[in-house]
Amino acid sequence: MTESNHRTADHPIDTMFLKRWSPRALTQEEISEKDLLSLLEAARWAPSASNNQPWRFVYARRGTEHFARLLDILNESNQRWAKHAAALVIVISKTHTQAATGEMRAAYTHAFDTGAAWFSLALQTTVSGWHAHAMAGIDRDKAMITLGVPEHHRVEAAVAIGRLADPSTLPDDLREREKPSQRKPLAELAFEGRFKAE
Ligand SMILES: Cc1cc2nc3c(=O)[nH]c(=O)nc-3n(C[C@H](O)[C@H](O)[C@H](O)COP(=O)(O)O)c2cc1C
């Protein structure tokens, strides 16, 4: 079966799915705007209900005036390691669409669609030789204000993008956790014909 990155898939898959993981040890290397926009371009091509494309991204590259402001949105536990990232991206979804009448209607799939976009970004990041690490541990209220996010939008998560560093660069507690994680068996997750409760 497919093996890569200390992971073994039970069924054959492309190795990029195993190679993508969420490290915390990052090198402090900078990323050019051109390279970062290539990663976000992949997210742009994600599928969405009615092609609504509800994903929005606010990014800051290391070495720019914006980086410290975005870093400050993360919880302290994430700032500890994400401060070494080449770029931080705040992922936002548009929660409503405007009907022809002008009425704003809740978009049922805004989070599902934006999840597809974040993962397209993550896979492209892996393929391009970088790593992407999503974080829900952020201050969403602070993000709304700091980034000027308008109503009918939801701050979903942040993503740290960087080049992989040696685990020895991490504090002790994080170093111990610095390895690709495993997964539940597919049989616990995928059911033929009918949901199988645990
Ligand atoms: C939506 C989301 C939120 C996450 N939040 C955090 C976080 O706040 N801090 C962190 O260190 N990792 C966070 N992670 C990383 C997960 O812990 C990681 O993706 C999971 O353990 C699977 O490991 P892998 O990505 O290395 O395959 C988050 C991942 C996702 C997708």
The ligand as a Gaussian input file, in Angstrom:
#p B3LYP/6-31G(d) Opt

LIG

0 1
 C       -9.340000      23.596000      11.408000
 C       -8.053000      23.185000      12.075000
 C       -7.671000      23.780000      13.253000
 C       -6.450000      23.466000      13.857000
 N       -6.040000      24.176000      14.954000
 C       -4.773000      24.006000      15.412000
 C       -4.248000      24.881000      16.394000
 O       -4.899000      25.829000      16.865000
 N       -2.968000      24.661000      16.814000
 C       -2.184000      23.645000      16.309000
 O       -1.029000      23.534000      16.714000
 N       -2.674000      22.805000      15.353000
 C       -3.926000      22.965000      14.885000
 N       -4.408000      22.167000      13.868000
 C       -3.573000      21.070000      13.329000
 C       -4.188000      19.717000      13.645000
 O       -3.931000      19.386000      14.977000
 C       -3.635000      18.664000      12.646000
 O       -4.053000      19.015000      11.355000
 C       -4.131000      17.273000      12.998000
 O       -3.592000      16.835000      14.213000
 C       -3.739000      16.273000      11.912000
 O       -2.351000      16.272000      11.744000
 P       -1.661000      16.578000      10.334000
 O       -2.224000      17.863000       9.801000
 O       -0.187000      16.691000      10.661000
 O       -1.974000      15.448000       9.408000
 C       -5.627000      22.467000      13.283000
 C       -6.038000      21.838000      12.095000
 C       -7.224000      22.190000      11.488000
 C       -7.611000      21.549000      10.181000

